Amino acid sequence: MKKGAQMFVSISHFKGALLLAAVFILGSQTYIGAQNLSSNLAQSGSVYSAYGVGYPVDLETGSAKAHGVFGLSSVNQEVVGLSNPGLWSQSYYTQGASGLDFKNLRLKNSTTEARSTLFEKGYLQLLFPIKSNELGLSVGLYPVTRSNLRIINEDTFDSFGDTVAYQSEFQQFGGINKFELGFGWKITENISIGYAPSVAFFTMENSEAFNFSSSLYAQQTQKLNISGAAFSHRFGVSGTFRSLLRSQDKLSLGATFTAPFSMTLRQNFFTEKSLEVGSKTVELSNLLPAKRGELSMPLELAGGVGYAPHNRFNISAEVHYQQWSTYSNTLFDNNGAGMTDRLRFGTGVQLHPYKRVQSGFFSSFKYSAGLSYDTGHLTIQDQEIRTLWLHSGLGILSRSSSSLDVSLRYGFRGTTESSLIEENIWAIGLSVNLAEIMFLRPKLQ
């Protein structure tokens, strides 16, 4: 076997190599300055997304994300969103909503730091009021987990008395997404329920690409592809109560339940080699310990409350629980991380000055601010990977029910204890909601 083969990561440690590479790059004395590190982690997400099936992605509308909550209670908001199926009955308009995020991450450990930027696509939802303010149909496509990691490392090794330089590029992309079709039904004047079945599909590609300065070693890329699909079920309930403490106030409650589900995963492993006469693909799946495995995803519970003393101000508080301690995957382990139950808390306020008849440029927007805390679903070297977010946002309203929500968040994730990595994250989110009055018949004069 050629000496260069020593640089290939074994199959059993393939996924662990991604995070180990990040730790190595951040801790290496070769890379002292952030300027040298920035290119090595370009276009990468959180290093903690290397574990399991990716880092959890939370269902949040742009409006809710701007003030630290998840959109379960939806008090005094124009955008219903995907978060709670029980809210889908409360619409007079056909709505189309989508969002995206731009993130700038500063990663550091006890010795040095690096920077990365990432552009992420978000959710897509269409909401149809089959019967206005009574029965609504939602069609959605959204991520559940996401891994997006790209790390480039450069080094040398000795080969038959010569020094050979090489570049290795570690990549892991993919996660779980859901295509969902559900409905919300207003069963009483104050209570609505919702049910949303979906198809959850998992795709993940792990790859290692090696380029050598010596012609003795062929350029090649090893790839491990994993995929699977399963049915999933989500339920929601919401309650709206008016004129409790004063004539114009509103109390909104919401709760959701996502059932646990399992899927069968399939994987294949191959390598692509660059030769003088072209490229050659070699199937290596027979070297895998198993070609199939079972993945079990956790149940989720969430609930929230919102209160608006009048239609120009509201405050909300919500909580979200995921039972990650029941997660299992027979194809690969957690690479030294323990899965633990995750709990998120969020609270925030919104101002709606545009709902008061007055002129002025600053009265044409919706203002949001909030705070959220996430215990995380990972424990690494006895350290919990927690996240704290500071939220703010601006809503730009048109004369119709369409809106454009811009959120600005700053977050802290992880720790530098036990040689781990802390991430400081600037995130800018953009959410667009287009609404059209349909299914409303004008009253006869």
C-alpha positions in Angstrom: 0.0 0.0 0.0 1.3 3.4 -0.9 2.4 5.7 1.9 -0.1 8.3 0.8 -2.9 6.0 1.8 -2.2 6.7 5.4 -3.9 10.1 5.0 -7.3 8.7 4.2 -9.8 8.5 7.0 -11.1 5.1 7.8 -14.8 4.4 7.1 -15.6 3.8 10.8 -14.3 7.2 11.7 -15.4 9.0 8.5 -18.0 11.4 10.1 -15.9 12.0 13.2 -13.1 13.3 10.9 -15.1 16.4 10.1 -15.2 17.8 13.6 -11.7 16.5 14.4 -10.5 18.4 11.3 -12.1 21.6 12.7 -10.5 21.2 16.1 -7.2 20.5 14.5 -7.4 23.6 12.3 -8.4 25.9 15.2 -5.7 24.4 17.5 -2.9 24.1 15.1 0.1 26.3 15.7 0.6 26.5 12.0 -2.5 28.8 11.7 -1.9 31.6 14.1 -3.9 34.5 12.7 -7.6 34.7 11.8 -6.6 35.8 8.3 -5.1 32.4 7.6 -8.1 30.6 9.0 -10.9 32.5 7.3 -10.4 30.8 4.0 -10.2 27.3 5.5 -13.7 27.6 7.0 -15.4 29.6 4.3 -19.0 28.8 3.5 -19.4 26.6 6.5 -22.0 26.4 9.2 -21.7 25.3 12.8 -19.0 22.8 13.5 -21.5 21.1 15.8 -23.6 20.2 12.8 -21.1 17.4 12.1 -22.8 15.2 14.8 -25.8 12.9 14.2 -28.1 14.0 11.4 -27.2 17.7 11.6 -28.0 20.5 13.9 -31.8 21.1 14.6 -33.5 23.8 12.5 -36.4 25.5 14.2 -39.7 26.3 12.6 -40.0 30.1 13.0 -41.6 32.8 10.9 -39.5 35.9 10.3 -41.8 37.9 12.5 -41.5 35.4 15.4 -37.7 35.0 14.9 -37.3 38.8 15.3 -38.7 38.8 18.9 -37.3 35.6 20.3 -40.3 33.2 20.1 -41.3 30.4 17.8 -44.7 31.6 16.5 -46.9 29.2 18.5 -49.4 31.7 19.9 -49.3 34.2 17.1 -50.9 37.1 19.0 -51.3 40.3 17.0 -49.4 39.0 14.0 -50.3 39.1 10.4 -48.3 36.0 9.4 -49.6 32.7 10.6 -46.6 30.6 9.7 -45.7 26.9 9.9 -45.1 26.6 13.6 -48.6 25.7 14.8 -51.1 23.8 12.6 -53.8 25.0 15.0 -53.4 28.5 13.6 -54.0 27.7 10.0 -57.8 28.2 10.3 -57.3 31.8 11.3 -56.8 33.3 7.9 -58.9 35.3 5.5 -56.1 35.5 2.8 -54.3 33.1 0.6 -50.7 33.4 1.7 -47.3 32.5 0.4 -44.3 32.8 2.7 -40.6 32.0 2.5 -37.4 33.0 4.3 -33.6 32.8 4.2 -30.7 33.6 6.4 -27.2 35.0 6.1 -24.8 34.0 8.9 -21.3 35.2 9.9 -19.6 33.0 12.4 -16.5 33.6 14.5 -15.2 30.3 15.9 -12.5 30.2 18.6 -10.9 28.0 21.1 -8.4 28.7 23.8 -5.6 29.5 21.3 -6.9 31.0 18.1 -10.0 31.8 16.1 -11.5 31.6 12.6 -14.3 33.1 10.6 -16.9 31.7 8.3 -19.9 32.9 6.3 -23.0 31.0 5.2 -26.1 31.6 3.2 -29.0 29.3 4.0 -32.4 28.8 2.4 -35.3 28.5 4.8 -38.9 27.3 4.6 -41.6 27.6 2.0 -45.4 27.7 2.8 -48.6 28.2 1.0 -51.8 28.7 3.0 -55.3 28.5 1.5 -58.4 29.5 3.5 -60.8 26.9 2.3 -63.4 28.6 4.5 -62.4 32.0 5.7 -61.5 32.1 9.4 -62.7 28.5 9.8 -60.9 26.0 7.7 -57.4 26.4 6.2 -55.1 24.2 4.1 -51.3 24.5 4.4 -48.6 23.1 2.1 -45.0 23.4 3.4 -41.5 22.4 2.7 -38.9 23.0 5.4 -35.7 21.7 7.0 -35.7 19.8 10.3 -31.9 19.3 10.7 -29.1 20.7 8.6 -25.4 20.0 8.3 -23.2 22.3 6.3 -19.5 22.0 7.0 -16.6 22.6 4.7 -13.1 22.6 6.0 -9.9 22.9 4.0 -6.5 21.8 5.4 -3.0 22.0 3.9 0.0 20.0 5.1 3.0 18.0 4.0 4.4 14.5 4.4 7.6 12.7 3.5 7.6 10.2 0.6 10.7 8.3 -0.4 12.9 11.2 0.8 10.8 13.9 -0.9 8.4 16.4 0.8 4.9 16.1 -0.8 2.4 18.9 -0.1 -1.3 18.0 -0.1 -4.6 19.7 0.4 -7.6 17.9 2.0 -11.1 19.2 1.9 -13.7 17.8 4.3 -17.3 18.3 3.5 -20.6 17.3 5.0 -23.9 18.5 3.6 -27.5 17.5 4.1 -30.0 16.8 6.8 -33.7 16.0 7.2 -36.4 17.9 5.3 -40.2 17.6 5.4 -42.8 18.0 2.8 -46.0 18.7 4.7 -49.7 18.9 3.8 -52.1 19.8 6.7 -55.1 21.6 7.8 -56.4 23.8 10.6 -60.0 23.8 11.8 -61.8 26.2 14.0 -64.0 24.0 16.2 -65.4 26.8 18.5 -65.4 30.5 18.6 -62.1 30.4 20.6 -60.4 27.1 19.9 -58.8 25.8 16.7 -57.0 22.5 16.1 -54.7 21.3 13.3 -53.1 18.1 11.9 -50.1 18.0 9.5 -48.9 14.7 8.1 -45.6 14.9 6.2 -43.0 12.9 4.4 -39.6 13.3 6.1 -36.6 12.6 3.8 -33.0 12.4 4.8 -30.0 12.9 2.5 -26.4 13.4 3.6 -23.2 13.4 1.6 -19.8 13.1 3.4 -16.8 13.6 1.2 -13.0 13.9 1.4 -11.0 15.3 -1.5 -7.2 15.0 -1.7 -4.9 16.9 -4.0 -1.2 16.2 -4.0 1.8 18.1 -5.4 3.5 14.8 -6.5 2.4 12.9 -9.6 3.0 9.7 -7.7 -0.4 10.2 -5.9 -3.6 10.5 -7.9 -6.1 13.1 -7.0 -9.2 11.5 -5.6 -12.4 12.0 -3.7 -14.1 9.6 -1.3 -17.9 10.0 -0.9 -20.3 8.4 1.5 -24.0 9.0 0.6 -26.8 8.3 3.0 -30.6 8.5 2.4 -34.0 7.5 3.7 -37.6 8.5 4.1 -40.5 8.1 6.5 -43.9 9.5 7.4 -44.3 12.0 10.2 -47.2 13.5 12.1 -47.7 16.9 13.8 -50.6 18.2 15.8 -51.5 21.7 17.0 -54.1 23.6 19.1 -54.6 27.3 19.6 -56.9 29.4 21.7 -57.8 33.1 21.3 -59.7 35.0 24.0 -60.6 38.7 23.9 -61.7 41.4 26.3 -60.4 39.6 29.4 -58.9 42.6 31.4 -59.9 45.4 29.1 -62.1 46.0 26.1 -59.4 45.7 23.5 -57.0 43.1 24.9 -56.3 39.7 23.4 -54.8 36.5 24.9 -53.5 33.8 22.6 -52.4 30.3 23.6 -50.8 27.6 21.5 -49.3 24.1 21.8 -47.9 21.5 19.3 -47.0 17.8 19.4 -44.7 16.1 16.9 -44.7 12.3 17.1 -41.4 10.4 17.1 -40.7 8.6 13.8 -38.2 6.1 12.4 -36.8 5.5 9.0 -34.6 3.0 7.2 -31.3 4.5 6.0 -29.3 3.3 3.0 -25.7 4.2 2.3 -23.2 3.7 -0.4 -19.4 4.4 -0.4 -17.2 5.1 -3.5 -14.1 6.9 -4.6 -13.4 9.0 -7.7 -9.8 9.0 -9.0 -8.4 11.5 -11.5 -6.2 9.7 -14.1 -4.3 10.9 -17.1 -6.9 9.4 -19.4 -9.9 10.7 -17.4 -11.5 9.8 -14.1 -12.5 6.4 -12.6 -15.1 5.6 -10.1 -14.5 2.7 -7.8 -17.4 1.3 -5.7 -16.4 0.6 -2.1 -19.8 -0.2 -0.5 -18.8 -3.8 0.1 -16.3 -2.4 2.6 -19.0 -0.9 4.7 -20.0 -2.7 8.0 -23.6 -2.4 6.9 -25.5 -0.9 3.9 -28.7 -0.3 5.8 -29.6 1.0 9.3 -32.4 2.4 11.4 -32.8 6.0 12.4 -35.1 7.1 15.3 -36.1 10.7 15.7 -37.4 12.2 19.0 -40.8 13.5 19.9 -41.3 17.2 20.3 -43.6 19.3 22.5 -44.0 23.1 22.4 -46.3 25.7 24.0 -46.6 29.4 24.3 -48.7 32.3 25.4 -49.1 35.8 24.0 -50.9 38.8 25.4 -51.8 42.1 23.7 -53.4 44.8 25.9 -54.3 46.5 22.6 -53.5 46.0 18.9 -50.3 48.1 18.9 -48.3 46.1 21.5 -47.9 42.5 22.4 -45.6 40.3 24.6 -45.0 36.6 24.2 -43.3 33.7 26.0 -42.8 30.2 24.5 -41.0 26.9 25.3 -39.9 24.0 23.1 -38.9 20.5 24.2 -37.2 17.8 22.1 -36.5 14.3 23.6 -33.1 13.8 21.9 -32.1 11.2 24.6 -34.2 8.7 22.6 -32.4 9.4 19.3 -30.6 6.4 17.8 -28.8 5.6 14.5 -27.5 2.2 13.8 -25.4 3.2 10.9 -23.0 5.5 12.8 -22.4 6.6 16.3 -22.4 10.1 17.8 -18.6 10.5 17.4 -18.0 11.0 21.1 -21.0 13.2 21.8 -23.9 12.3 24.0 -27.5 13.2 22.9 -29.5 14.9 25.6 -33.0 16.3 25.8 -33.2 19.9 24.4 -35.2 22.7 25.9 -35.6 26.2 24.4 -37.1 29.3 26.0 -38.0 32.5 24.2 -39.6 35.8 25.1 -40.1 39.1 23.4 -42.2 42.1 22.6 -43.5 43.8 19.5 -44.7 47.3 18.7 -47.2 48.0 15.9 -47.4 51.8 15.6 -48.8 51.5 12.0 -52.1 50.2 13.4 -52.8 53.6 14.8 -54.0 56.3 12.4 -51.0 58.6 12.4 -48.5 59.9 9.9 -44.7 59.7 10.1 -42.0 57.6 8.6 -41.2 55.6 11.7 -44.9 54.8 12.3 -44.9 52.7 9.1 -43.0 49.7 10.6 -43.3 46.9 13.1 -40.6 46.8 15.8 -39.5 43.6 17.6 -37.0 42.6 20.3 -36.4 39.5 22.4 -34.2 36.9 24.0 -34.0 33.1 23.7 -32.0 30.4 25.4 -31.3 26.8 24.2 -29.9 24.1 26.4 -28.8 22.2 23.2 -29.0 18.5 22.3 -25.3 17.7 22.6 -23.0 16.9 25.5 -19.3 16.7 24.5 -16.6 15.9 27.0 -19.2 16.6 29.8 -19.9 20.1 28.3 -23.4 21.1 27.2 -23.4 22.9 23.9 -25.8 25.7 24.8 -26.9 28.7 22.7 -28.0 32.2 23.8 -29.6 34.5 21.2 -30.4 38.3 21.3 -33.2 39.1 18.8 -34.3 42.3 17.1 -36.3 43.0 13.9 -38.1 45.3 11.7 -41.3 44.6 9.8 -42.1 46.4 6.6 -45.9 46.4 5.9 -47.7 47.2 2.7 -51.2 48.5 2.4 -52.4 44.9 2.0 -51.6 42.0 4.4 -48.3 41.4 2.7 -45.2 42.0 4.7 -41.4 41.9 4.7 -39.7 41.0 8.0 -36.0 41.6 8.6 -34.5 40.0 11.7 -31.0 40.7 13.2 -29.7 38.2 15.8 -26.5 37.8 17.7 -25.8 34.4 19.4 -23.3 32.6 21.5 -23.0 28.8 21.1 -20.6 26.3 22.7 -17.7 26.8 24.9 -13.9 26.9 24.9 -13.7 24.6 27.9 -12.2 21.1 27.3 -10.6 22.3 24.0 -14.0 22.7 22.4 -15.1 25.5 20.1 -17.2 28.6 20.9 -19.2 30.2 18.1 -20.2 33.8 18.0 -22.9 34.3 15.3 -24.3 37.3 13.5 -27.5 36.2 11.6 -29.6 38.3 9.3 -32.9 36.8 8.3 -35.3 37.9 5.6 -38.9 36.6 5.4 -41.4 37.5 2.7 -45.2 37.0 3.1 -47.4 37.6 0.2 -51.2 37.7 0.8 -54.1 38.0 -1.5 -57.8 38.5 -0.6 -59.6 35.4 -1.9 -62.7 33.5 -1.1 -64.2 36.7 0.3 -67.5 37.6 -1.3 -68.5 41.3 -1.2 -71.6 42.1 0.7 -74.6 43.1 -1.4 -75.5 46.8 -1.1 
